[in-house]
Amino acid sequence: MYNSENHALAIEPLDPPPTDTIGLRNATFTWAKDPSGAMTPGRCNFKLKVEGELFFKPGCINMIVGPTGCGKSSVLMALLSEMVLILPA
């Protein structure tokens, strides 16, 4: 994550997160039930990987920002269980 001046932001890990926290920890998602990933309309094999922790602070405005095609909508769809979670082998 970066601020408006492209400086890296420090993210403090939550261990364990509060019970009212929504987020992901070390998770991989795809659009298809096949663990190898799903072919997107652009013929690319897409997997959303969350390495580490991604939690949203309750009672605050949380933003997901980034360039087109970086996975912002996919993060939201994963949180809504609209993507398939790939379980570790």
Contacts in CASP RR format, 6 or more apart in sequence:
PFRMAT RR
TARGET T0000
AUTHOR 0000-0000-0000
METHOD contacts of the structure
MODEL  1
MYNSENHALAIEPLDPPPTDTIGLRNATFTWAKDPSGAMTPGRCNFKLKV
EGELFFKPGCINMIVGPTGCGKSSVLMALLSEMVLILPA
1 8 0 8 1.000
1 9 0 8 1.000
1 11 0 8 1.000
2 8 0 8 1.000
2 9 0 8 1.000
3 9 0 8 1.000
11 53 0 8 1.000
13 52 0 8 1.000
13 53 0 8 1.000
14 21 0 8 1.000
14 53 0 8 1.000
14 55 0 8 1.000
17 23 0 8 1.000
17 25 0 8 1.000
17 53 0 8 1.000
17 55 0 8 1.000
18 58 0 8 1.000
20 58 0 8 1.000
21 55 0 8 1.000
21 56 0 8 1.000
21 57 0 8 1.000
21 58 0 8 1.000
22 55 0 8 1.000
22 56 0 8 1.000
22 58 0 8 1.000
22 79 0 8 1.000
23 53 0 8 1.000
23 54 0 8 1.000
23 55 0 8 1.000
23 56 0 8 1.000
23 79 0 8 1.000
24 50 0 8 1.000
24 53 0 8 1.000
24 54 0 8 1.000
24 55 0 8 1.000
24 75 0 8 1.000
24 78 0 8 1.000
24 79 0 8 1.000
25 50 0 8 1.000
25 52 0 8 1.000
25 53 0 8 1.000
25 54 0 8 1.000
25 55 0 8 1.000
26 50 0 8 1.000
26 51 0 8 1.000
26 52 0 8 1.000
26 53 0 8 1.000
27 49 0 8 1.000
27 50 0 8 1.000
27 78 0 8 1.000
27 85 0 8 1.000
28 47 0 8 1.000
28 48 0 8 1.000
28 49 0 8 1.000
28 50 0 8 1.000
28 85 0 8 1.000
28 86 0 8 1.000
29 47 0 8 1.000
29 48 0 8 1.000
29 74 0 8 1.000
29 78 0 8 1.000
29 83 0 8 1.000
29 84 0 8 1.000
29 85 0 8 1.000
29 86 0 8 1.000
30 37 0 8 1.000
30 38 0 8 1.000
30 46 0 8 1.000
30 47 0 8 1.000
30 48 0 8 1.000
30 83 0 8 1.000
30 84 0 8 1.000
30 86 0 8 1.000
31 37 0 8 1.000
31 38 0 8 1.000
31 40 0 8 1.000
31 46 0 8 1.000
31 83 0 8 1.000
31 84 0 8 1.000
32 38 0 8 1.000
32 39 0 8 1.000
32 84 0 8 1.000
33 84 0 8 1.000
35 86 0 8 1.000
36 45 0 8 1.000
37 45 0 8 1.000
37 46 0 8 1.000
37 47 0 8 1.000
37 86 0 8 1.000
38 45 0 8 1.000
38 46 0 8 1.000
39 45 0 8 1.000
39 46 0 8 1.000
40 46 0 8 1.000
46 74 0 8 1.000
47 86 0 8 1.000
48 71 0 8 1.000
48 74 0 8 1.000
48 75 0 8 1.000
48 78 0 8 1.000
48 83 0 8 1.000
50 75 0 8 1.000
50 78 0 8 1.000
54 75 0 8 1.000
56 62 0 8 1.000
64 72 0 8 1.000
64 75 0 8 1.000
64 76 0 8 1.000
65 72 0 8 1.000
66 72 0 8 1.000
74 83 0 8 1.000
77 83 0 8 1.000
78 85 0 8 1.000
END
